[in-house]
Amino acid sequence: MSKPGYTQQNFWIRLIFMLLYWVILNVSLSVFGFLVLIMTIIRFGSQHKPAGIVAFQFNLTEFIAQTMSFLTFKTEEKPYPFTSWPKVNNHD
């Protein structure tokens, strides 16, 4: 008979990382929301689309997706800083 998962050391290490990434995810979502607000204000006042903010938003969206995949056990790969920062090239 196999032992339950919580008896393994890897479970506890992953749990610590999951708690850390849960906090990071909440901060990331707050930053994302703030950037959406800033972009809305900029677009309301002009037709200018700040390329730097848009590119960062796309990369942040990919980071959030990677973090959610890790938190939901879809993948064992930890997001940034254990992998490189996501770079999304195609954004219109």
Disulfide bonds with the S-S distance in Angstrom:
none
